[in-house]
Amino acid sequence: MSPVPALLPTYAPFPFALARGQGDRVFDDRGGAWLDFYGGHCVAGTGHGHPAVLEAITAQAKALVFYSAAGDLAIRLEAAARLTAFAGMDSVFFCNSGAEANEAALKVALQLTGRKKVGAFEGAFHGRTLLALSATDAPALKAPLKGLLAPVTRLPFNDAAALEAADFSELAAVIVEPIQSMAGVREADSAWLAALRAKCDDSGCLLIFDEVQTGMGRLGAPFAAQNFGVKPDLITSAKALASGVPMGALLMTEAIASSLKPRDLGSTFGGGPLACAALVATLKVLTGETLMARALEAEAKLRAALDGLLTVRGRGLLLGLETSHAAELKAHLFADRILVGGSNDPSVLRLMPPLTVTDASLNALLESIHAFARVAA
Ligand SMILES: Cc1ncc(COP(=O)(O)O)c(C=O)c1O
């Protein structure tokens, strides 16, 4: 027998196998239910197995599972029209993941400006392809690829003085997460993002919002760009975009789209009919079920109940719980069958449940946290 597992280990999984999911819960292979405040890496925006999404995927699968961009498809045109309108952008390139969307965004910026360098922030996570990894602030992941990664000017996040002092004149683009999720749900100030926008404009440098986590209604607005009132040149999206069917998107302004030629970007699977059908259904569910309002309502409920107990960071349903007992709290929640995320900040746990999260699930989470606090006190 081979000494290595058939499936290459990449991530420390839960100590149980998943069998199915429904709404804001997943079920293990013994039938045990778990409240999913993790969402499979922040993907399950409309919840697990939303009936409207399942129906759309099933109907599309029966009609045509896949055809590349070599064939025009009504569902792809509808997905593009609906997503650009939702995001307040003009055009979209569909790909398959967050890293791929960021790779395309950075590539477009380098190509259109003719500059050779990009700007990114301390604590950033943008993915694992070469340009996206270059922009990511993860020395351990980058060390094996030393010499192959693109030159990046690393800037302090949400630091007005550092922004003012920085020189953007040689930067093709600056890429920023309006809320840095992996870093521990670190939120940018609207004024700082506006100053970043102005500095990019003054320097001929493009502004990219990585909205792989912050988009698709999670913060209570379609994208953080609307939430923070700052319009970037490019927005990247993935994760919750198609309710779990792999999909990435690079949204752009008219100025960028009109500067690109056919074949500058391309992808075999990007914009496949199954993903597009899932995206259209996801957008209909988000608006039809007023899930953005639900995200804000759930945030308000959590904040009110946790006031004085923990520091709550973030917006909508991308929240960080800050406590010096984060590891113990995570274990306590797990014992109560509640899944939450960790982060690169050892004192911050992340909540990124489906936007369909029920009051019963919020109450169960709150009860568990209060019980923990009573014991820890
Ligand atoms: C903000 C952000 N950008 C990009 C990515 C990369 O996305 P993907 O894993 O789909 O390549 C992630 C993944 O966690 C992310 O959180």
The ligand as an SDF file (V2000), in Angstrom:
LIG
                    3D

 16 16  0  0  0  0  0  0  0  0999 V2000
  -10.2030   37.5160    0.0830 C   0  0  0  0  0  0  0  0  0  0  0  0
   -9.8490   36.2970   -0.7080 C   0  0  0  0  0  0  0  0  0  0  0  0
   -9.3700   36.4360   -1.9450 N   0  0  0  0  0  0  0  0  0  0  0  0
   -9.0590   35.3680   -2.7060 C   0  0  0  0  0  0  0  0  0  0  0  0
   -9.2030   34.0860   -2.2340 C   0  0  0  0  0  0  0  0  0  0  0  0
   -8.8490   32.9170   -3.1120 C   0  0  0  0  0  0  0  0  0  0  0  0
  -10.0120   32.3000   -3.5440 O   0  0  0  0  0  0  0  0  0  0  0  0
   -9.9740   30.8100   -4.1100 P   0  0  0  0  0  0  0  0  0  0  0  0
   -9.6550   29.9070   -2.9630 O   0  0  0  0  0  0  0  0  0  0  0  0
  -11.3470   30.6000   -4.6780 O   0  0  0  0  0  0  0  0  0  0  0  0
   -8.9210   30.7750   -5.1660 O   0  0  0  0  0  0  0  0  0  0  0  0
   -9.7000   33.8820   -0.9500 C   0  0  0  0  0  0  0  0  0  0  0  0
   -9.8470   32.5180   -0.3990 C   0  0  0  0  0  0  0  0  0  0  0  0
  -10.0140   32.2950    0.7700 O   0  0  0  0  0  0  0  0  0  0  0  0
  -10.0290   35.0130   -0.1610 C   0  0  0  0  0  0  0  0  0  0  0  0
  -10.5090   34.8880    1.0800 O   0  0  0  0  0  0  0  0  0  0  0  0
  1  2  1  0
  2  3  1  0
  2 15  2  0
  3  4  2  0
  4  5  1  0
  5  6  1  0
  5 12  2  0
  6  7  1  0
  7  8  1  0
  8  9  2  0
  8 10  1  0
  8 11  1  0
 12 13  1  0
 12 15  1  0
 13 14  2  0
 15 16  1  0
M  END
$$$$
